[in-house]
Amino acid sequence: MPTEIFQASRWTKGNRIFPTIIEVTEVAVTKRERTLFKKNEMTINITKIASVRIETGMLFSKILIESSGGTDAMVSHGHSKGDAIRIKELIEMAQSKLPLHHDHD
């Protein structure tokens, strides 16, 4: 699965100069945010994602990726509905490829 990168719209609050970037790979989801003074990066391993929710407004969507590892949820706003749906699909596709754990006798 190739890495896919999604950028929030510059038309949304907090994304005008440095829009939030979401990167989805087969092993993790990473959110990168920047301001003039700092960079913030959060990564959740695909195996630790408990749920993905999309809240769609009139123009843009908010994505909530909840972790089963006890860390804060990854929240990103200002994405197109199509990008939000694609991020969710990629996460579900990566999770479906995870090996199943079997108990040994």
MARZADO-112328 format. One record per residue (C-alpha): residue in three letters; chain; x, y, z. Coordinates in pm, 1 decimal, decimal comma. Example, Ala and Ser with C-alpha at 12.3 -4.5 7.8 and 13.67 -1.06 7.14 Angstrom:
<sites>
site code ala&unit A&u 1230,0&v -450,0&w 780,0
site code ser&unit A&u 1367,0&v -106,0&w 714,0
</sites>
This chain:
<sites>
site code met&unit A&u 0,0&v 0,0&w 0,0
site code pro&unit A&u 163,4&v 327,5&w -103,3
site code thr&unit A&u 173,8&v 619,2&w 141,2
site code glu&unit A&u -103,6&v 873,6&w 86,1
site code ile&unit A&u -85,7&v 1232,4&w 210,6
site code phe&unit A&u -384,2&v 1459,6&w 275,3
site code gln&unit A&u -371,0&v 1834,2&w 340,3
site code ala&unit A&u -639,4&v 2029,5&w 523,8
site code ser&unit A&u -789,4&v 2327,6&w 343,3
site code arg&unit A&u -621,6&v 2663,6&w 392,9
site code trp&unit A&u -972,3&v 2811,4&w 414,5
site code thr&unit A&u -1023,7&v 2663,8&w 762,1
site code lys&unit A&u -920,8&v 2806,1&w 1100,2
site code gly&unit A&u -569,3&v 2711,8&w 1206,1
site code asn&unit A&u -475,2&v 2591,3&w 857,2
site code arg&unit A&u -426,4&v 2921,2&w 672,1
site code ile&unit A&u -45,7&v 2944,2&w 673,6
site code phe&unit A&u 57,3&v 2589,8&w 764,1
site code pro&unit A&u -223,6&v 2344,1&w 686,5
site code thr&unit A&u -240,6&v 2019,1&w 883,4
site code ile&unit A&u -106,1&v 1715,3&w 699,4
site code ile&unit A&u -234,0&v 1358,7&w 753,8
site code glu&unit A&u -13,5&v 1078,9&w 621,7
site code val&unit A&u -146,8&v 722,6&w 603,6
site code thr&unit A&u 81,3&v 422,3&w 552,6
site code glu&unit A&u 17,2&v 51,9&w 597,3
site code val&unit A&u 168,2&v 69,1&w 947,6
site code ala&unit A&u 70,0&v 409,5&w 1091,8
site code val&unit A&u -123,3&v 735,4&w 1065,0
site code thr&unit A&u 70,7&v 1056,6&w 1126,9
site code lys&unit A&u -66,5&v 1407,9&w 1178,0
site code arg&unit A&u 172,1&v 1699,4&w 1128,0
site code glu&unit A&u 91,2&v 2053,9&w 1238,3
site code arg&unit A&u 307,8&v 2364,4&w 1224,2
site code thr&unit A&u 293,1&v 2717,4&w 1351,7
site code leu&unit A&u 549,3&v 2992,6&w 1312,0
site code phe&unit A&u 725,0&v 2874,3&w 1626,5
site code lys&unit A&u 680,4&v 2498,9&w 1657,3
site code lys&unit A&u 608,2&v 2169,5&w 1486,5
site code asn&unit A&u 380,0&v 1906,4&w 1633,2
site code glu&unit A&u 366,3&v 1548,1&w 1511,3
site code met&unit A&u 146,4&v 1264,0&w 1637,0
site code thr&unit A&u 159,5&v 906,0&w 1512,2
site code ile&unit A&u -73,5&v 615,2&w 1588,7
site code asn&unit A&u 18,0&v 264,1&w 1479,3
site code ile&unit A&u -250,0&v 96,4&w 1266,1
site code thr&unit A&u -271,5&v -186,1&w 1523,9
site code lys&unit A&u -360,6&v 69,6&w 1795,5
site code ile&unit A&u -646,9&v 242,9&w 1611,3
site code ala&unit A&u -976,7&v 159,6&w 1779,3
site code ser&unit A&u -1210,9&v 368,4&w 1564,3
site code val&unit A&u -1227,7&v 633,6&w 1294,1
site code arg&unit A&u -1514,5&v 882,0&w 1291,2
site code ile&unit A&u -1595,4&v 1149,4&w 1036,6
site code glu&unit A&u -1806,1&v 1455,3&w 1116,9
site code thr&unit A&u -1912,6&v 1630,3&w 798,5
site code gly&unit A&u -2012,4&v 1995,5&w 789,5
site code met&unit A&u -2137,5&v 2200,7&w 496,0
site code leu&unit A&u -1794,6&v 2231,3&w 333,4
site code phe&unit A&u -1535,2&v 2047,0&w 537,7
site code ser&unit A&u -1500,3&v 1736,4&w 750,6
site code lys&unit A&u -1343,5&v 1661,5&w 1086,3
site code ile&unit A&u -1168,8&v 1327,8&w 1139,4
site code leu&unit A&u -1138,8&v 1164,8&w 1482,9
site code ile&unit A&u -902,1&v 868,9&w 1506,4
site code glu&unit A&u -927,9&v 703,2&w 1845,8
site code ser&unit A&u -648,1&v 492,7&w 1987,1
site code ser&unit A&u -685,4&v 174,6&w 2190,2
site code gly&unit A&u -351,7&v 252,7&w 2355,4
site code gly&unit A&u -483,5&v 511,7&w 2598,2
site code thr&unit A&u -335,7&v 810,5&w 2413,8
site code asp&unit A&u -537,0&v 1114,3&w 2310,2
site code ala&unit A&u -749,6&v 1085,8&w 1998,7
site code met&unit A&u -604,8&v 1227,8&w 1678,9
site code val&unit A&u -835,1&v 1506,3&w 1562,7
site code ser&unit A&u -797,8&v 1697,9&w 1237,7
site code his&unit A&u -1041,4&v 1944,2&w 1081,5
site code gly&unit A&u -1063,8&v 2118,5&w 746,3
site code his&unit A&u -1045,6&v 1814,9&w 518,2
site code ser&unit A&u -1271,3&v 1758,5&w 219,5
site code lys&unit A&u -1538,0&v 1493,6&w 265,7
site code gly&unit A&u -1368,4&v 1281,9&w -4,1
site code asp&unit A&u -1031,0&v 1299,1&w 173,6
site code ala&unit A&u -1190,7&v 1211,9&w 509,2
site code ile&unit A&u -1361,7&v 907,9&w 358,4
site code arg&unit A&u -1037,2&v 802,5&w 184,3
site code ile&unit A&u -838,0&v 828,7&w 510,4
site code lys&unit A&u -1096,2&v 606,5&w 682,5
site code glu&unit A&u -1087,8&v 356,1&w 393,4
site code leu&unit A&u -707,0&v 339,4&w 397,1
site code ile&unit A&u -700,0&v 274,1&w 771,7
site code glu&unit A&u -963,9&v 1,3&w 740,5
site code met&unit A&u -777,3&v -153,1&w 445,3
site code ala&unit A&u -448,4&v -156,8&w 639,2
site code gln&unit A&u -621,8&v -309,8&w 942,6
site code ser&unit A&u -780,4&v -580,7&w 728,2
site code lys&unit A&u -432,4&v -689,9&w 617,2
site code leu&unit A&u -308,9&v -739,5&w 973,7
site code pro&unit A&u -234,4&v -1099,3&w 1065,7
site code leu&unit A&u -493,1&v -1258,5&w 1291,9
site code his&unit A&u -370,0&v -1382,2&w 1626,8
site code his&unit A&u -435,9&v -1750,7&w 1687,2
site code asp&unit A&u -397,8&v -1930,3&w 2016,2
site code his&unit A&u -164,6&v -2226,5&w 2009,2
site code asp&unit A&u -272,6&v -2556,4&w 2168,0
</sites>
